[in-house]
Amino acid sequence: MTHQYFGNILAGKRALITGANRGLGLLMTHRFLQCGAKVAICCAPNEDIEEAVTALRKIDSNFSVLGFKPNLTDEQALEDMLAVIEKTWGGLDILINNAGLYPPKRFEEYPQELFKTVFDVNVTGLFTLTQKAVRLLKQQPHSAIVNTSSMAGIDGAMGNIGYTASKFAVQGLTLGMARELGRYGIRVNAVAPAGMSKTDVYGKEITMNYGDNKIDQQAAQNAYEIAMKFAPMGQFQCHPDEMINAFIFLASDAAGFISGQTIAVSGACIWPAASPASTLDY
């Protein structure tokens, strides 16, 4: 089954998506495959990638999927992964830097080690993988890099200084790389959501269990009501598919002269006011 909006717009394309063993990345992989792409997915070394690969192949046995578990700051591990992709598929057309950490904690309690860990994944990992992948991307006439940013990287967020700072850095990397890599025909863009619901590989929404995050249900409801006052379209979260549609467009040849941009998928929310995280205590 092809994508309901984009058909097979990515037919013949070879993509690599990080942070793709669950959530947004896993659903994005499903949608890219529906659009005709071959997709390599990866996750952290301590996580399971085979379950995700199996789930995707179960949907359609014709899907072409590869799975990896590299440390995104390990240059040799990244080179090995890219070498397998090149040997298997002959090259790479699309890189989606989606892996990211979002550990909420108030500024005065935010430990230096956590700040460093967030930057290792959200910024250094993105930089390192992209630098390695350029060797393959510049061999193609039309290639694209799309980074997962956030409204926290445009207007800032509260209660998560490491994430906020890292996403501002992603904005800078997106524009800087677009200007340096344009000579190779490589476009670089980013997508920034206001917030997202949680879904499975089919796009079905999963109810969030605030108890797991030690957040009182009443406090969560109060925060929700405050956030809604700053959401012009009546919601402050998007469904992941609404965000993924922007990724598909930017990764495709249809966006052939769009580069250096960050597209907000936010419903014109006033951010960070339209964020329950701004008024919740963790």
Phi and psi in degrees as a GROMACS rama.xvg file:
@    title "Ramachandran Plot"
@    xaxis  label "Phi"
@    yaxis  label "Psi"
@TYPE xy
-83.3817  169.273  THR-2
-66.9556  139.024  HIS-3
-64.3444  -26.9136  GLN-4
-105.767  -39.9384  TYR-5
-103.298  -3.87033  PHE-6
57.1564  -128.949  GLY-7
-108.867  43.244  ASN-8
-59.9906  -21.895  ILE-9
-105.823  19.2699  LEU-10
-56.5958  130.689  ALA-11
86.0988  -8.19289  GLY-12
-84.0074  147.571  LYS-13
-116.973  121.314  ARG-14
-121.169  151.713  ALA-15
-123.376  125.337  LEU-16
-122.653  123.607  ILE-17
-90.5278  160.319  THR-18
57.8492  44.9344  GLY-19
-114.939  17.9347  ALA-20
-88.7191  -4.4048  ASN-21
-163.93  172.556  ARG-22
54.5811  -137.32  GLY-23
-54.9592  -47.8259  LEU-24
-62.2305  -39.0637  GLY-25
-69.1109  -44.6974  LEU-26
-65.4228  -38.7113  LEU-27
-60.4637  -41.6329  MET-28
-59.5895  -45.34  THR-29
-56.2811  -45.8508  HIS-30
-68.9904  -38.7312  ARG-31
-63.682  -39.305  PHE-32
-64.1174  -40.3468  LEU-33
-61.5454  -29.6172  GLN-34
-83.1842  2.96993  CYS-35
99.8216  1.24258  GLY-36
-81.8679  157.796  ALA-37
-93.5308  138.329  LYS-38
-132.799  126.922  VAL-39
-99.0461  131.876  ALA-40
-119.949  151.99  ILE-41
-144.253  159.592  CYS-42
-143.414  -179.294  CYS-43
-67.221  153.259  ALA-44
-57.0983  -29.3376  PRO-45
-89.4155  5.73257  ASN-46
-110.833  170.073  GLU-47
-98.71  123.212  ASP-48
-102.904  -26.5924  ILE-49
-65.526  -34.8667  GLU-50
-61.3433  -40.1698  GLU-51
-67.4237  -43.8924  ALA-52
-61.0289  -44.4348  VAL-53
-62.1106  -42.7583  THR-54
-61.8049  -40.0756  ALA-55
-69.6139  -42.0795  LEU-56
-69.1576  -26.408  ARG-57
-68.6516  -33.2247  LYS-58
-64.4416  -44.2236  ILE-59
-153.537  115.919  ASP-60
-65.8696  -13.8985  SER-61
-86.4435  -9.1248  ASN-62
-62.8781  135.205  PHE-63
-100.333  106.293  SER-64
-131.941  138.068  VAL-65
-121.383  148.129  LEU-66
-125.827  139.648  GLY-67
-140.953  159.87  PHE-68
-135.491  62.276  LYS-69
-87.5556  155.008  PRO-70
-78.8575  121.967  ASN-71
-67.0979  -10.4838  LEU-72
-103.844  2.96853  THR-73
-93.8683  102.053  ASP-74
-59.8518  -40.215  GLU-75
-67.5108  -40.747  GLN-76
-62.4119  -37.8967  ALA-77
-69.4455  -41.1153  LEU-78
-63.456  -39.1854  GLU-79
-63.9565  -43.2422  ASP-80
-61.7356  -46.7091  MET-81
-65.6227  -32.1891  LEU-82
-65.7656  -38.8905  ALA-83
-66.2447  -43.1742  VAL-84
-60.723  -44.4019  ILE-85
-64.3752  -42.2278  GLU-86
-66.9917  -37.2699  LYS-87
-78.6828  -45.0485  THR-88
-113.178  -8.14829  TRP-89
87.0413  -1.72954  GLY-90
162.027  -168.503  GLY-91
-145.709  135.593  LEU-92
-111.575  -28.5141  ASP-93
-136.124  133.109  ILE-94
-121.195  124.094  LEU-95
-112.114  109.645  ILE-96
-88.6756  91.1178  ASN-97
-108.281  -21.5922  ASN-98
-58.3421  137.603  ALA-99
-167.018  155.482  GLY-100
-114.813  143.447  LEU-101
-136.555  71.4007  TYR-102
-91.8909  104.323  PRO-103
-71.4728  135.216  PRO-104
-169.19  139.432  LYS-105
-66.3628  152.1  ARG-106
-52.9705  -48.302  PHE-107
-69.0171  -15.4379  GLU-108
-105.475  2.18042  GLU-109
-79.2134  112.3  TYR-110
-75.7279  149.733  PRO-111
-59.4642  -38.5944  GLN-112
-63.9904  -38.9136  GLU-113
-66.4185  -41.3065  LEU-114
-57.3286  -44.5401  PHE-115
-65.1503  -42.3744  LYS-116
-62.096  -43.0157  THR-117
-61.7832  -42.653  VAL-118
-69.1829  -33.6565  PHE-119
-58.5408  -41.4025  ASP-120
-84.2982  -53.1023  VAL-121
-73.1767  -27.5607  ASN-122
-119.864  -60.9109  VAL-123
-62.6993  -40.5861  THR-124
-62.2721  -44.0817  GLY-125
-60.5528  -47.5701  LEU-126
-60.5306  -47.5789  PHE-127
-66.6086  -47.3315  THR-128
-63.016  -43.6733  LEU-129
-61.5982  -42.7042  THR-130
-59.8758  -39.5899  GLN-131
-72.8616  -37.6629  LYS-132
-73.6529  -20.9038  ALA-133
-56.6076  -33.7562  VAL-134
-55.1702  -39.5962  ARG-135
-83.6333  -41.5714  LEU-136
-62.4091  -37.8624  LEU-137
-75.3479  -5.9167  LYS-138
-81.9307  -11.2734  GLN-139
-100.203  147.724  GLN-140
-67.2511  -31.663  PRO-141
-138.352  108.203  HIS-142
-130.865  161.599  SER-143
-144.638  145.44  ALA-144
-121.074  130.425  ILE-145
-128.471  124.86  VAL-146
-102.857  141.634  ASN-147
-83.5342  111.297  THR-148
-104.015  -147.088  SER-149
-169.573  155.522  SER-150
-62.4426  -21.3366  MET-151
-63.722  -23.0236  ALA-152
-91.0227  -0.0178376  GLY-153
-111.642  -51.1535  ILE-154
-113.307  -1.36263  ASP-155
83.5749  161.875  GLY-156
-133.819  168.596  ALA-157
-114.766  147.02  MET-158
76.6355  17.7269  GLY-159
-161.962  67.5335  ASN-160
-63.7897  -36.1594  ILE-161
-64.3704  -44.8757  GLY-162
-64.5022  -46.1166  TYR-163
-57.4905  -49.5086  THR-164
-63.0973  -39.3537  ALA-165
-66.6452  -36.9237  SER-166
-75.7707  -28.2748  LYS-167
-64.5085  -36.9986  PHE-168
-65.4653  -37.8156  ALA-169
-61.6272  -37.9931  VAL-170
-58.6924  -45.0169  GLN-171
-66.2266  -40.8924  GLY-172
-63.0717  -41.13  LEU-173
-59.9666  -49.3633  THR-174
-69.9738  -43.1471  LEU-175
-63.0462  -44.3049  GLY-176
-67.7764  -36.9344  MET-177
-59.021  -40.6351  ALA-178
-74.9986  -31.0955  ARG-179
-85.2876  -30.1019  GLU-180
-97.0998  -6.54602  LEU-181
-58.0918  -30.6363  GLY-182
-65.1987  -19.2503  ARG-183
-93.3947  0.920884  TYR-184
80.9484  15.4958  GLY-185
-93.4012  122.762  ILE-186
-94.9906  142.743  ARG-187
-130.98  122.68  VAL-188
-138.843  174.767  ASN-189
-140.682  158.512  ALA-190
-123.718  131.584  VAL-191
-122.219  107.016  ALA-192
-86.2548  156.138  PRO-193
-76.7482  -42.4985  ALA-194
-175.364  159.201  GLY-195
-136.225  147.846  MET-196
-78.9864  161.939  SER-197
-95.0432  135.511  LYS-198
-135.764  167.446  THR-199
-95.6974  -171.412  ASP-200
-63.6085  -21.1007  VAL-201
-92.6013  -6.23755  TYR-202
92.8961  6.05423  GLY-203
-77.4879  131.047  LYS-204
-69.3299  140.905  GLU-205
-110.189  129.132  ILE-206
-66.8812  128.892  THR-207
-74.0248  135.312  MET-208
-102.423  95.4647  ASN-209
-63.6167  -23.482  TYR-210
-60.6033  -33.9222  GLY-211
-64.6838  -25.9388  ASP-212
-100.055  11.664  ASN-213
60.1552  33.155  LYS-214
-107.448  125.306  ILE-215
-64.2538  136.187  ASP-216
-59.1492  -40.5348  GLN-217
-66.641  -40.4626  GLN-218
-62.5227  -39.2946  ALA-219
-63.8047  -40.887  ALA-220
-65.8807  -40.8831  GLN-221
-62.7434  -43.327  ASN-222
-63.8154  -38.608  ALA-223
-61.1338  -44.9751  TYR-224
-64.8937  -37.6843  GLU-225
-65.3905  -46.0423  ILE-226
-60.2557  -37.1799  ALA-227
-63.0757  -24.7167  MET-228
-68.5179  -17.5117  LYS-229
-113.425  21.2702  PHE-230
-117.088  93.1681  ALA-231
-56.0389  -30.9202  PRO-232
-94.7162  10.1792  MET-233
83.7707  9.97227  GLY-234
-155.49  147.103  GLN-235
-109.75  -2.06567  PHE-236
-116.518  147.604  GLN-237
-106.684  155.948  CYS-238
-73.883  140.282  HIS-239
-49.8074  -34.5951  PRO-240
-60.9849  -33.1909  ASP-241
-65.8688  -33.1225  GLU-242
-77.8298  -42.4887  MET-243
-61.2464  -33.7022  ILE-244
-57.4566  -37.0131  ASN-245
-67.3458  -39.4027  ALA-246
-61.9253  -45.2707  PHE-247
-60.1699  -46.8727  ILE-248
-60.0192  -49.7854  PHE-249
-66.4425  -29.1374  LEU-250
-79.2487  -17.4386  ALA-251
-88.7493  165.984  SER-252
-69.4185  -13.524  ASP-253
-63.9083  -22.7695  ALA-254
-101.956  38.0452  ALA-255
-58.3972  -22.4011  GLY-256
-122.787  24.4087  PHE-257
-106.831  117.825  ILE-258
-154.552  149.09  SER-259
79.3018  14.1954  GLY-260
-107.389  151.986  GLN-261
-118.5  116.759  THR-262
-94.8761  119.439  ILE-263
-84.5571  126.8  ALA-264
-109.605  82.3052  VAL-265
-133.67  -5.24299  SER-266
61.2616  26.7819  GLY-267
62.2237  26.2436  ALA-268
-61.1564  147.243  CYS-269
-86.6332  104.435  ILE-270
-104.021  139.436  TRP-271
-92.7068  10.7263  PRO-272
-58.1227  -37.4402  ALA-273
-84.4386  50.4433  ALA-274
-141.895  117.345  SER-275
-56.553  -29.9057  PRO-276
-60.7719  -22.2488  ALA-277
-70.8261  -25.005  SER-278
-118.095  3.39993  THR-279
-93.1716  148.237  LEU-280
-104.02  130.339  ASP-281
